[in-house]
Amino acid sequence: MPDFVGKGLAAARDSLPRDASVTNKDASGRGRIVILESDWTVCAQTPRPGAAYHGQPVTFSAVKIGERCP
């Protein structure tokens, strides 16, 4: 799995296969819904960077561009 931390959420999703199961979470803890992925930056991911990717679900925790990751 590539390291997407610090990269744009839209670019991270685009790097995965089209049929990948992806969940986006608001890393700020405010419970916001990610509507426009191009407005968000990845703070954390599962599977972790370097892990083998075999089609398992992917979760990205992200904040809006310009915000700091917790």
PQR file of N, CA, C, O and H, with PARSE charges and radii, in Angstrom:
ATOM      1  N   MET A   1       0.848  -1.165   0.000 -0.4000 1.5000
ATOM      2  CA  MET A   1       0.000   0.000   0.000 -0.0000 2.0000
ATOM      3  C   MET A   1       0.900   1.236   0.000  0.5500 1.7000
ATOM      4  O   MET A   1       1.785   1.360   0.847 -0.5500 1.4000
ATOM      5  N   PRO A   2       0.679   2.141  -0.938 -0.5600 1.5000
ATOM      6  CA  PRO A   2       1.479   3.372  -0.956  0.2800 2.0000
ATOM      7  C   PRO A   2       1.214   4.238   0.280  0.5500 1.7000
ATOM      8  O   PRO A   2       0.197   4.074   0.954 -0.5500 1.4000
ATOM      9  N   ASP A   3       2.120   5.144   0.564 -0.4000 1.5000
ATOM     10  CA  ASP A   3       1.960   6.096   1.665 -0.0000 2.0000
ATOM     11  C   ASP A   3       1.238   7.327   1.121  0.5500 1.7000
ATOM     12  O   ASP A   3       1.805   8.099   0.348 -0.5500 1.4000
ATOM     13  H   ASP A   3       2.946   5.277   0.016  0.4000 1.0000
ATOM     14  N   PHE A   4      -0.020   7.501   1.532 -0.4000 1.5000
ATOM     15  CA  PHE A   4      -0.825   8.623   1.072 -0.0000 2.0000
ATOM     16  C   PHE A   4      -0.879   9.764   2.091  0.5500 1.7000
ATOM     17  O   PHE A   4      -1.481  10.801   1.812 -0.5500 1.4000
ATOM     18  H   PHE A   4      -0.480   6.874   2.160  0.4000 1.0000
ATOM     19  N   VAL A   5      -0.267   9.595   3.259 -0.4000 1.5000
ATOM     20  CA  VAL A   5      -0.308  10.621   4.301 -0.0000 2.0000
ATOM     21  C   VAL A   5       0.324  11.907   3.774  0.5500 1.7000
ATOM     22  O   VAL A   5       1.436  11.895   3.245 -0.5500 1.4000
ATOM     23  H   VAL A   5       0.222   8.753   3.486  0.4000 1.0000
ATOM     24  N   GLY A   6      -0.405  13.020   3.927 -0.4000 1.5000
ATOM     25  CA  GLY A   6       0.056  14.315   3.461 -0.0000 2.0000
ATOM     26  C   GLY A   6      -0.351  14.618   2.025  0.5500 1.7000
ATOM     27  O   GLY A   6      -0.117  15.719   1.527 -0.5500 1.4000
ATOM     28  H   GLY A   6      -1.309  13.029   4.357  0.4000 1.0000
ATOM     29  N   LYS A   7      -0.952  13.654   1.370 -0.4000 1.5000
ATOM     30  CA  LYS A   7      -1.376  13.838  -0.017 -0.0000 2.0000
ATOM     31  C   LYS A   7      -2.866  14.166  -0.070  0.5500 1.7000
ATOM     32  O   LYS A   7      -3.584  13.963   0.910 -0.5500 1.4000
ATOM     33  H   LYS A   7      -1.142  12.759   1.775  0.4000 1.0000
ATOM     34  N   GLY A   8      -3.317  14.657  -1.179 -0.4000 1.5000
ATOM     35  CA  GLY A   8      -4.727  14.960  -1.351 -0.0000 2.0000
ATOM     36  C   GLY A   8      -5.579  13.698  -1.347  0.5500 1.7000
ATOM     37  O   GLY A   8      -5.178  12.667  -1.887 -0.5500 1.4000
ATOM     38  H   GLY A   8      -2.734  14.821  -1.974  0.4000 1.0000
ATOM     39  N   LEU A   9      -6.735  13.782  -0.746 -0.4000 1.5000
ATOM     40  CA  LEU A   9      -7.633  12.634  -0.646 -0.0000 2.0000
ATOM     41  C   LEU A   9      -8.089  12.161  -2.021  0.5500 1.7000
ATOM     42  O   LEU A   9      -8.172  10.956  -2.258 -0.5500 1.4000
ATOM     43  H   LEU A   9      -7.061  14.619  -0.307  0.4000 1.0000
ATOM     44  N   ALA A  10      -8.384  13.076  -2.921 -0.4000 1.5000
ATOM     45  CA  ALA A  10      -8.827  12.695  -4.270 -0.0000 2.0000
ATOM     46  C   ALA A  10      -7.718  11.941  -4.995  0.5500 1.7000
ATOM     47  O   ALA A  10      -7.985  10.937  -5.655 -0.5500 1.4000
ATOM     48  H   ALA A  10      -8.317  14.055  -2.728  0.4000 1.0000
ATOM     49  N   ALA A  11      -6.490  12.407  -4.882 -0.4000 1.5000
ATOM     50  CA  ALA A  11      -5.361  11.736  -5.531 -0.0000 2.0000
ATOM     51  C   ALA A  11      -5.140  10.349  -4.935  0.5500 1.7000
ATOM     52  O   ALA A  11      -4.814   9.406  -5.656 -0.5500 1.4000
ATOM     53  H   ALA A  11      -6.273  13.223  -4.346  0.4000 1.0000
ATOM     54  N   ALA A  12      -5.316  10.225  -3.622 -0.4000 1.5000
ATOM     55  CA  ALA A  12      -5.159   8.927  -2.967 -0.0000 2.0000
ATOM     56  C   ALA A  12      -6.185   7.937  -3.506  0.5500 1.7000
ATOM     57  O   ALA A  12      -5.842   6.806  -3.849 -0.5500 1.4000
ATOM     58  H   ALA A  12      -5.581  10.992  -3.036  0.4000 1.0000
ATOM     59  N   ARG A  13      -7.428   8.358  -3.578 -0.4000 1.5000
ATOM     60  CA  ARG A  13      -8.475   7.468  -4.088 -0.0000 2.0000
ATOM     61  C   ARG A  13      -8.204   7.112  -5.545  0.5500 1.7000
ATOM     62  O   ARG A  13      -8.375   5.959  -5.941 -0.5500 1.4000
ATOM     63  H   ARG A  13      -7.706   9.277  -3.299  0.4000 1.0000
ATOM     64  N   ASP A  14      -7.788   8.077  -6.335 -0.4000 1.5000
ATOM     65  CA  ASP A  14      -7.523   7.831  -7.755 -0.0000 2.0000
ATOM     66  C   ASP A  14      -6.374   6.849  -7.968  0.5500 1.7000
ATOM     67  O   ASP A  14      -6.277   6.235  -9.031 -0.5500 1.4000
ATOM     68  H   ASP A  14      -7.650   9.014  -6.013  0.4000 1.0000
ATOM     69  N   SER A  15      -5.509   6.696  -6.975 -0.4000 1.5000
ATOM     70  CA  SER A  15      -4.380   5.775  -7.076 -0.0000 2.0000
ATOM     71  C   SER A  15      -4.771   4.328  -6.806  0.5500 1.7000
ATOM     72  O   SER A  15      -3.998   3.409  -7.078 -0.5500 1.4000
ATOM     73  H   SER A  15      -5.588   7.195  -6.112  0.4000 1.0000
ATOM     74  N   LEU A  16      -5.958   4.132  -6.278 -0.4000 1.5000
ATOM     75  CA  LEU A  16      -6.449   2.785  -5.967 -0.0000 2.0000
ATOM     76  C   LEU A  16      -7.292   2.262  -7.124  0.5500 1.7000
ATOM     77  O   LEU A  16      -7.772   3.046  -7.942 -0.5500 1.4000
ATOM     78  H   LEU A  16      -6.586   4.879  -6.057  0.4000 1.0000
ATOM     79  N   PRO A  17      -7.478   0.941  -7.202 -0.5600 1.5000
ATOM     80  CA  PRO A  17      -8.354   0.402  -8.239  0.2800 2.0000
ATOM     81  C   PRO A  17      -9.767   0.978  -8.129  0.5500 1.7000
ATOM     82  O   PRO A  17     -10.231   1.304  -7.037 -0.5500 1.4000
ATOM     83  N   ARG A  18     -10.432   1.097  -9.257 -0.4000 1.5000
ATOM     84  CA  ARG A  18     -11.788   1.672  -9.288 -0.0000 2.0000
ATOM     85  C   ARG A  18     -12.771   0.965  -8.355  0.5500 1.7000
ATOM     86  O   ARG A  18     -13.660   1.599  -7.787 -0.5500 1.4000
ATOM     87  H   ARG A  18     -10.054   0.832 -10.145  0.4000 1.0000
ATOM     88  N   ASP A  19     -12.610  -0.343  -8.203 -0.4000 1.5000
ATOM     89  CA  ASP A  19     -13.559  -1.111  -7.401 -0.0000 2.0000
ATOM     90  C   ASP A  19     -13.160  -1.204  -5.922  0.5500 1.7000
ATOM     91  O   ASP A  19     -13.777  -1.950  -5.162 -0.5500 1.4000
ATOM     92  H   ASP A  19     -11.888  -0.858  -8.664  0.4000 1.0000
ATOM     93  N   ALA A  20     -12.138  -0.457  -5.514 -0.4000 1.5000
ATOM     94  CA  ALA A  20     -11.688  -0.482  -4.119 -0.0000 2.0000
ATOM     95  C   ALA A  20     -12.787   0.050  -3.196  0.5500 1.7000
ATOM     96  O   ALA A  20     -13.472   1.021  -3.516 -0.5500 1.4000
ATOM     97  H   ALA A  20     -11.637   0.149  -6.132  0.4000 1.0000
ATOM     98  N   SER A  21     -12.938  -0.601  -2.059 -0.4000 1.5000
ATOM     99  CA  SER A  21     -13.879  -0.145  -1.034 -0.0000 2.0000
ATOM    100  C   SER A  21     -13.156   0.872  -0.154  0.5500 1.7000
ATOM    101  O   SER A  21     -12.252   0.518   0.604 -0.5500 1.4000
ATOM    102  H   SER A  21     -12.381  -1.390  -1.798  0.4000 1.0000
ATOM    103  N   VAL A  22     -13.564   2.148  -0.261 -0.4000 1.5000
ATOM    104  CA  VAL A  22     -12.875   3.226   0.448 -0.0000 2.0000
ATOM    105  C   VAL A  22     -13.847   3.958   1.368  0.5500 1.7000
ATOM    106  O   VAL A  22     -14.947   4.332   0.960 -0.5500 1.4000
ATOM    107  H   VAL A  22     -14.298   2.436  -0.876  0.4000 1.0000
ATOM    108  N   THR A  23     -13.424   4.155   2.613 -0.4000 1.5000
ATOM    109  CA  THR A  23     -14.186   4.937   3.586 -0.0000 2.0000
ATOM    110  C   THR A  23     -13.347   6.150   3.959  0.5500 1.7000
ATOM    111  O   THR A  23     -12.154   6.025   4.238 -0.5500 1.4000
ATOM    112  H   THR A  23     -12.531   3.851   2.944  0.4000 1.0000
ATOM    113  N   ASN A  24     -13.971   7.323   3.963 -0.4000 1.5000
ATOM    114  CA  ASN A  24     -13.299   8.556   4.369 -0.0000 2.0000
ATOM    115  C   ASN A  24     -13.852   9.011   5.713  0.5500 1.7000
ATOM    116  O   ASN A  24     -15.065   9.022   5.922 -0.5500 1.4000
ATOM    117  H   ASN A  24     -14.940   7.424   3.737  0.4000 1.0000
ATOM    118  N   LYS A  25     -12.954   9.388   6.624 -0.4000 1.5000
ATOM    119  CA  LYS A  25     -13.352   9.869   7.949 -0.0000 2.0000
ATOM    120  C   LYS A  25     -12.729  11.228   8.210  0.5500 1.7000
ATOM    121  O   LYS A  25     -11.634  11.526   7.733 -0.5500 1.4000
ATOM    122  H   LYS A  25     -11.968   9.379   6.454  0.4000 1.0000
ATOM    123  N   ASP A  26     -13.438  12.046   8.971 -0.4000 1.5000
ATOM    124  CA  ASP A  26     -12.936  13.351   9.390 -0.0000 2.0000
ATOM    125  C   ASP A  26     -11.992  13.153  10.567  0.5500 1.7000
ATOM    126  O   ASP A  26     -12.431  12.784  11.657 -0.5500 1.4000
ATOM    127  H   ASP A  26     -14.327  11.803   9.359  0.4000 1.0000
ATOM    128  N   ALA A  27     -10.705  13.391  10.363 -0.4000 1.5000
ATOM    129  CA  ALA A  27      -9.706  13.186  11.407 -0.0000 2.0000
ATOM    130  C   ALA A  27      -9.779  14.235  12.514  0.5500 1.7000
ATOM    131  O   ALA A  27      -9.198  14.047  13.583 -0.5500 1.4000
ATOM    132  H   ALA A  27     -10.348  13.690   9.478  0.4000 1.0000
ATOM    133  N   SER A  28     -10.489  15.342  12.268 -0.4000 1.5000
ATOM    134  CA  SER A  28     -10.543  16.419  13.263 -0.0000 2.0000
ATOM    135  C   SER A  28     -11.391  16.051  14.475  0.5500 1.7000
ATOM    136  O   SER A  28     -11.303  16.699  15.518 -0.5500 1.4000
ATOM    137  H   SER A  28     -10.961  15.496  11.400  0.4000 1.0000
ATOM    138  N   GLY A  29     -12.210  15.013  14.338 -0.4000 1.5000
ATOM    139  CA  GLY A  29     -13.095  14.628  15.433 -0.0000 2.0000
ATOM    140  C   GLY A  29     -14.405  15.393  15.437  0.5500 1.7000
ATOM    141  O   GLY A  29     -15.225  15.212  16.338 -0.5500 1.4000
ATOM    142  H   GLY A  29     -12.282  14.487  13.491  0.4000 1.0000
ATOM    143  N   ARG A  30     -14.614  16.250  14.437 -0.4000 1.5000
ATOM    144  CA  ARG A  30     -15.842  17.045  14.371 -0.0000 2.0000
ATOM    145  C   ARG A  30     -16.976  16.334  13.642  0.5500 1.7000
ATOM    146  O   ARG A  30     -18.092  16.848  13.575 -0.5500 1.4000
ATOM    147  H   ARG A  30     -13.948  16.397  13.706  0.4000 1.0000
ATOM    148  N   GLY A  31     -16.693  15.160  13.100 -0.4000 1.5000
ATOM    149  CA  GLY A  31     -17.731  14.369  12.459 -0.0000 2.0000
ATOM    150  C   GLY A  31     -18.237  14.914  11.132  0.5500 1.7000
ATOM    151  O   GLY A  31     -19.356  14.605  10.721 -0.5500 1.4000
ATOM    152  H   GLY A  31     -15.786  14.743  13.155  0.4000 1.0000
ATOM    153  N   ARG A  32     -17.433  15.712  10.469 -0.4000 1.5000
ATOM    154  CA  ARG A  32     -17.857  16.256   9.178 -0.0000 2.0000
ATOM    155  C   ARG A  32     -17.885  15.151   8.132  0.5500 1.7000
ATOM    156  O   ARG A  32     -17.145  14.171   8.221 -0.5500 1.4000
ATOM    157  H   ARG A  32     -16.525  15.963  10.803  0.4000 1.0000
ATOM    158  N   ILE A  33     -18.739  15.324   7.154 -0.4000 1.5000
ATOM    159  CA  ILE A  33     -18.840  14.372   6.055 -0.0000 2.0000
ATOM    160  C   ILE A  33     -17.982  14.877   4.899  0.5500 1.7000
ATOM    161  O   ILE A  33     -18.050  16.048   4.525 -0.5500 1.4000
ATOM    162  H   ILE A  33     -19.340  16.121   7.081  0.4000 1.0000
ATOM    163  N   VAL A  34     -17.183  13.988   4.348 -0.4000 1.5000
ATOM    164  CA  VAL A  34     -16.343  14.336   3.197 -0.0000 2.0000
ATOM    165  C   VAL A  34     -17.218  14.297   1.951  0.5500 1.7000
ATOM    166  O   VAL A  34     -17.647  13.229   1.515 -0.5500 1.4000
ATOM    167  H   VAL A  34     -17.128  13.037   4.652  0.4000 1.0000
ATOM    168  N   ILE A  35     -17.475  15.459   1.389 -0.4000 1.5000
ATOM    169  CA  ILE A  35     -18.297  15.536   0.183 -0.0000 2.0000
ATOM    170  C   ILE A  35     -17.406  15.710  -1.045  0.5500 1.7000
ATOM    171  O   ILE A  35     -17.556  14.988  -2.030 -0.5500 1.4000
ATOM    172  H   ILE A  35     -17.127  16.327   1.743  0.4000 1.0000
ATOM    173  N   LEU A  36     -16.495  16.653  -0.990 -0.4000 1.5000
ATOM    174  CA  LEU A  36     -15.608  16.941  -2.112 -0.0000 2.0000
ATOM    175  C   LEU A  36     -14.188  16.517  -1.728  0.5500 1.7000
ATOM    176  O   LEU A  36     -13.488  17.248  -1.027 -0.5500 1.4000
ATOM    177  H   LEU A  36     -16.372  17.240  -0.190  0.4000 1.0000
ATOM    178  N   GLU A  37     -13.769  15.342  -2.185 -0.4000 1.5000
ATOM    179  CA  GLU A  37     -12.478  14.786  -1.777 -0.0000 2.0000
ATOM    180  C   GLU A  37     -11.306  15.702  -2.115  0.5500 1.7000
ATOM    181  O   GLU A  37     -10.279  15.659  -1.437 -0.5500 1.4000
ATOM    182  H   GLU A  37     -14.338  14.749  -2.754  0.4000 1.0000
ATOM    183  N   SER A  38     -11.439  16.513  -3.130 -0.4000 1.5000
ATOM    184  CA  SER A  38     -10.331  17.393  -3.528 -0.0000 2.0000
ATOM    185  C   SER A  38     -10.066  18.498  -2.507  0.5500 1.7000
ATOM    186  O   SER A  38      -9.065  19.207  -2.615 -0.5500 1.4000
ATOM    187  H   SER A  38     -12.273  16.548  -3.680  0.4000 1.0000
ATOM    188  N   ASP A  39     -10.939  18.653  -1.528 -0.4000 1.5000
ATOM    189  CA  ASP A  39     -10.768  19.668  -0.473 -0.0000 2.0000
ATOM    190  C   ASP A  39     -10.133  19.110   0.799  0.5500 1.7000
ATOM    191  O   ASP A  39     -10.065  19.812   1.808 -0.5500 1.4000
ATOM    192  H   ASP A  39     -11.752  18.077  -1.440  0.4000 1.0000
ATOM    193  N   TRP A  40      -9.664  17.854   0.768 -0.4000 1.5000
ATOM    194  CA  TRP A  40      -9.181  17.181   1.968 -0.0000 2.0000
ATOM    195  C   TRP A  40      -7.781  16.624   1.769  0.5500 1.7000
ATOM    196  O   TRP A  40      -7.382  16.288   0.654 -0.5500 1.4000
ATOM    197  H   TRP A  40      -9.719  17.284  -0.051  0.4000 1.0000
ATOM    198  N   THR A  41      -7.027  16.529   2.890 -0.4000 1.5000
ATOM    199  CA  THR A  41      -5.678  15.979   2.913 -0.0000 2.0000
ATOM    200  C   THR A  41      -5.653  14.766   3.840  0.5500 1.7000
ATOM    201  O   THR A  41      -6.220  14.808   4.932 -0.5500 1.4000
ATOM    202  H   THR A  41      -7.350  16.802   3.796  0.4000 1.0000
ATOM    203  N   VAL A  42      -5.006  13.698   3.413 -0.4000 1.5000
ATOM    204  CA  VAL A  42      -4.933  12.459   4.192 -0.0000 2.0000
ATOM    205  C   VAL A  42      -4.011  12.633   5.402  0.5500 1.7000
ATOM    206  O   VAL A  42      -2.881  13.102   5.270 -0.5500 1.4000
ATOM    207  H   VAL A  42      -4.546  13.664   2.526  0.4000 1.0000
ATOM    208  N   CYS A  43      -4.507  12.250   6.582 -0.4000 1.5000
ATOM    209  CA  CYS A  43      -3.714  12.273   7.818 -0.0000 2.0000
ATOM    210  C   CYS A  43      -3.266  10.869   8.231  0.5500 1.7000
ATOM    211  O   CYS A  43      -2.181  10.695   8.787 -0.5500 1.4000
ATOM    212  H   CYS A  43      -5.426  11.870   6.690  0.4000 1.0000
ATOM    213  N   ALA A  44      -4.102   9.882   7.957 -0.4000 1.5000
ATOM    214  CA  ALA A  44      -3.800   8.501   8.342 -0.0000 2.0000
ATOM    215  C   ALA A  44      -4.537   7.570   7.392  0.5500 1.7000
ATOM    216  O   ALA A  44      -5.495   7.958   6.723 -0.5500 1.4000
ATOM    217  H   ALA A  44      -4.983  10.023   7.506  0.4000 1.0000
ATOM    218  N   GLN A  45      -4.067   6.339   7.353 -0.4000 1.5000
ATOM    219  CA  GLN A  45      -4.689   5.377   6.457 -0.0000 2.0000
ATOM    220  C   GLN A  45      -4.579   3.971   7.025  0.5500 1.7000
ATOM    221  O   GLN A  45      -3.659   3.659   7.781 -0.5500 1.4000
ATOM    222  H   GLN A  45      -3.288   6.023   7.896  0.4000 1.0000
ATOM    223  N   THR A  46      -5.535   3.127   6.647 -0.4000 1.5000
ATOM    224  CA  THR A  46      -5.433   1.696   6.860 -0.0000 2.0000
ATOM    225  C   THR A  46      -5.880   1.030   5.573  0.5500 1.7000
ATOM    226  O   THR A  46      -6.892   1.440   5.005 -0.5500 1.4000
ATOM    227  H   THR A  46      -6.283   3.380   6.033  0.4000 1.0000
ATOM    228  N   PRO A  47      -5.179   0.034   5.094 -0.5600 1.5000
ATOM    229  CA  PRO A  47      -3.940  -0.530   5.616  0.2800 2.0000
ATOM    230  C   PRO A  47      -2.817   0.507   5.658  0.5500 1.7000
ATOM    231  O   PRO A  47      -2.832   1.504   4.937 -0.5500 1.4000
ATOM    232  N   ARG A  48      -1.861   0.237   6.517 -0.4000 1.5000
ATOM    233  CA  ARG A  48      -0.745   1.169   6.716 -0.0000 2.0000
ATOM    234  C   ARG A  48       0.162   1.194   5.492  0.5500 1.7000
ATOM    235  O   ARG A  48       0.178   0.243   4.711 -0.5500 1.4000
ATOM    236  H   ARG A  48      -1.849  -0.573   7.103  0.4000 1.0000
ATOM    237  N   PRO A  49       0.911   2.270   5.322 -0.5600 1.5000
ATOM    238  CA  PRO A  49       1.856   2.352   4.201  0.2800 2.0000
ATOM    239  C   PRO A  49       2.824   1.165   4.229  0.5500 1.7000
ATOM    240  O   PRO A  49       3.335   0.791   5.284 -0.5500 1.4000
ATOM    241  N   GLY A  50       3.058   0.600   3.087 -0.4000 1.5000
ATOM    242  CA  GLY A  50       3.980  -0.527   2.973 -0.0000 2.0000
ATOM    243  C   GLY A  50       3.325  -1.885   3.118  0.5500 1.7000
ATOM    244  O   GLY A  50       3.923  -2.901   2.765 -0.5500 1.4000
ATOM    245  H   GLY A  50       2.643   0.904   2.230  0.4000 1.0000
ATOM    246  N   ALA A  51       2.099  -1.917   3.636 -0.4000 1.5000
ATOM    247  CA  ALA A  51       1.379  -3.193   3.788 -0.0000 2.0000
ATOM    248  C   ALA A  51       0.938  -3.688   2.414  0.5500 1.7000
ATOM    249  O   ALA A  51       0.723  -2.897   1.496 -0.5500 1.4000
ATOM    250  H   ALA A  51       1.613  -1.092   3.922  0.4000 1.0000
ATOM    251  N   ALA A  52       0.809  -4.967   2.291 -0.4000 1.5000
ATOM    252  CA  ALA A  52       0.335  -5.548   1.036 -0.0000 2.0000
ATOM    253  C   ALA A  52      -1.138  -5.189   0.843  0.5500 1.7000
ATOM    254  O   ALA A  52      -1.930  -5.243   1.784 -0.5500 1.4000
ATOM    255  H   ALA A  52       0.983  -5.610   3.037  0.4000 1.0000
ATOM    256  N   TYR A  53      -1.488  -4.827  -0.375 -0.4000 1.5000
ATOM    257  CA  TYR A  53      -2.878  -4.516  -0.698 -0.0000 2.0000
ATOM    258  C   TYR A  53      -3.430  -5.645  -1.562  0.5500 1.7000
ATOM    259  O   TYR A  53      -2.929  -5.923  -2.652 -0.5500 1.4000
ATOM    260  H   TYR A  53      -0.844  -4.783  -1.139  0.4000 1.0000
ATOM    261  N   HIS A  54      -4.472  -6.287  -1.045 -0.4000 1.5000
ATOM    262  CA  HIS A  54      -5.093  -7.413  -1.747 -0.0000 2.0000
ATOM    263  C   HIS A  54      -6.586  -7.170  -1.928  0.5500 1.7000
ATOM    264  O   HIS A  54      -7.373  -8.117  -1.900 -0.5500 1.4000
ATOM    265  H   HIS A  54      -4.878  -6.061  -0.159  0.4000 1.0000
ATOM    266  N   GLY A  55      -6.982  -5.922  -2.113 -0.4000 1.5000
ATOM    267  CA  GLY A  55      -8.387  -5.619  -2.330 -0.0000 2.0000
ATOM    268  C   GLY A  55      -9.190  -5.416  -1.057  0.5500 1.7000
ATOM    269  O   GLY A  55     -10.410  -5.268  -1.123 -0.5500 1.4000
ATOM    270  H   GLY A  55      -6.343  -5.154  -2.136  0.4000 1.0000
ATOM    271  N   GLN A  56      -8.540  -5.405   0.095 -0.4000 1.5000
ATOM    272  CA  GLN A  56      -9.251  -5.199   1.351 -0.0000 2.0000
ATOM    273  C   GLN A  56      -9.752  -3.753   1.447  0.5500 1.7000
ATOM    274  O   GLN A  56      -9.240  -2.878   0.749 -0.5500 1.4000
ATOM    275  H   GLN A  56      -7.548  -5.525   0.148  0.4000 1.0000
ATOM    276  N   PRO A  57     -10.746  -3.495   2.302 -0.5600 1.5000
ATOM    277  CA  PRO A  57     -11.246  -2.126   2.468  0.2800 2.0000
ATOM    278  C   PRO A  57     -10.132  -1.168   2.925  0.5500 1.7000
ATOM    279  O   PRO A  57      -9.226  -1.543   3.669 -0.5500 1.4000
ATOM    280  N   VAL A  58     -10.236   0.063   2.456 -0.4000 1.5000
ATOM    281  CA  VAL A  58      -9.267   1.110   2.782 -0.0000 2.0000
ATOM    282  C   VAL A  58      -9.994   2.223   3.526  0.5500 1.7000
ATOM    283  O   VAL A  58     -11.092   2.623   3.138 -0.5500 1.4000
ATOM    284  H   VAL A  58     -10.972   0.367   1.851  0.4000 1.0000
ATOM    285  N   THR A  59      -9.382   2.720   4.593 -0.4000 1.5000
ATOM    286  CA  THR A  59      -9.939   3.854   5.334 -0.0000 2.0000
ATOM    287  C   THR A  59      -8.918   4.983   5.345  0.5500 1.7000
ATOM    288  O   THR A  59      -7.752   4.792   5.690 -0.5500 1.4000
ATOM    289  H   THR A  59      -8.490   2.395   4.908  0.4000 1.0000
ATOM    290  N   PHE A  60      -9.389   6.165   4.959 -0.4000 1.5000
ATOM    291  CA  PHE A  60      -8.564   7.366   5.032 -0.0000 2.0000
ATOM    292  C   PHE A  60      -9.152   8.291   6.082  0.5500 1.7000
ATOM    293  O   PHE A  60     -10.354   8.560   6.072 -0.5500 1.4000
ATOM    294  H   PHE A  60     -10.336   6.321   4.679  0.4000 1.0000
ATOM    295  N   SER A  61      -8.310   8.782   6.994 -0.4000 1.5000
ATOM    296  CA  SER A  61      -8.691   9.838   7.921 -0.0000 2.0000
ATOM    297  C   SER A  61      -8.074  11.109   7.377  0.5500 1.7000
ATOM    298  O   SER A  61      -6.883  11.142   7.066 -0.5500 1.4000
ATOM    299  H   SER A  61      -7.335   8.564   7.003  0.4000 1.0000
ATOM    300  N   ALA A  62      -8.872  12.151   7.262 -0.4000 1.5000
ATOM    301  CA  ALA A  62      -8.397  13.366   6.587 -0.0000 2.0000
ATOM    302  C   ALA A  62      -8.937  14.618   7.238  0.5500 1.7000
ATOM    303  O   ALA A  62      -9.918  14.584   7.980 -0.5500 1.4000
ATOM    304  H   ALA A  62      -9.840  12.124   7.515  0.4000 1.0000
ATOM    305  N   VAL A  63      -8.276  15.727   6.946 -0.4000 1.5000
ATOM    306  CA  VAL A  63      -8.736  17.051   7.366 -0.0000 2.0000
ATOM    307  C   VAL A  63      -8.843  17.912   6.125  0.5500 1.7000
ATOM    308  O   VAL A  63      -8.266  17.593   5.086 -0.5500 1.4000
ATOM    309  H   VAL A  63      -7.478  15.755   6.343  0.4000 1.0000
ATOM    310  N   LYS A  64      -9.590  19.012   6.236 -0.4000 1.5000
ATOM    311  CA  LYS A  64      -9.693  19.920   5.104 -0.0000 2.0000
ATOM    312  C   LYS A  64      -8.331  20.553   4.832  0.5500 1.7000
ATOM    313  O   LYS A  64      -7.539  20.770   5.749 -0.5500 1.4000
ATOM    314  H   LYS A  64     -10.060  19.270   7.080  0.4000 1.0000
ATOM    315  N   ILE A  65      -8.075  20.844   3.569 -0.4000 1.5000
ATOM    316  CA  ILE A  65      -6.811  21.446   3.180 -0.0000 2.0000
ATOM    317  C   ILE A  65      -6.587  22.717   4.005  0.5500 1.7000
ATOM    318  O   ILE A  65      -7.495  23.535   4.155 -0.5500 1.4000
ATOM    319  H   ILE A  65      -8.719  20.668   2.824  0.4000 1.0000
ATOM    320  N   GLY A  66      -5.388  22.872   4.530 -0.4000 1.5000
ATOM    321  CA  GLY A  66      -5.043  24.024   5.356 -0.0000 2.0000
ATOM    322  C   GLY A  66      -5.168  23.753   6.849  0.5500 1.7000
ATOM    323  O   GLY A  66      -4.639  24.514   7.659 -0.5500 1.4000
ATOM    324  H   GLY A  66      -4.651  22.207   4.408  0.4000 1.0000
ATOM    325  N   GLU A  67      -5.858  22.679   7.224 -0.4000 1.5000
ATOM    326  CA  GLU A  67      -5.966  22.308   8.628 -0.0000 2.0000
ATOM    327  C   GLU A  67      -4.826  21.377   8.991  0.5500 1.7000
ATOM    328  O   GLU A  67      -4.257  20.720   8.120 -0.5500 1.4000
ATOM    329  H   GLU A  67      -6.287  22.061   6.566  0.4000 1.0000
ATOM    330  N   ARG A  68      -4.485  21.316  10.286 -0.4000 1.5000
ATOM    331  CA  ARG A  68      -3.425  20.432  10.759 -0.0000 2.0000
ATOM    332  C   ARG A  68      -4.014  19.098  11.148  0.5500 1.7000
ATOM    333  O   ARG A  68      -5.113  19.025  11.698 -0.5500 1.4000
ATOM    334  H   ARG A  68      -4.947  21.850  10.994  0.4000 1.0000
ATOM    335  N   CYS A  69      -3.283  18.055  10.861 -0.4000 1.5000
ATOM    336  CA  CYS A  69      -3.685  16.712  11.303 -0.0000 2.0000
ATOM    337  C   CYS A  69      -3.537  16.624  12.816  0.5500 1.7000
ATOM    338  O   CYS A  69      -2.589  17.163  13.387 -0.5500 1.4000
ATOM    339  H   CYS A  69      -2.390  18.115  10.415  0.4000 1.0000
ATOM    340  N   PRO A  70      -4.471  15.949  13.453 -0.5600 1.5000
ATOM    341  CA  PRO A  70      -4.370  15.797  14.920  0.2800 2.0000
ATOM    342  C   PRO A  70      -3.210  14.905  15.326  0.5500 1.7000
ATOM    343  O   PRO A  70      -2.992  14.679  16.516 -0.5500 1.4000
TER
END
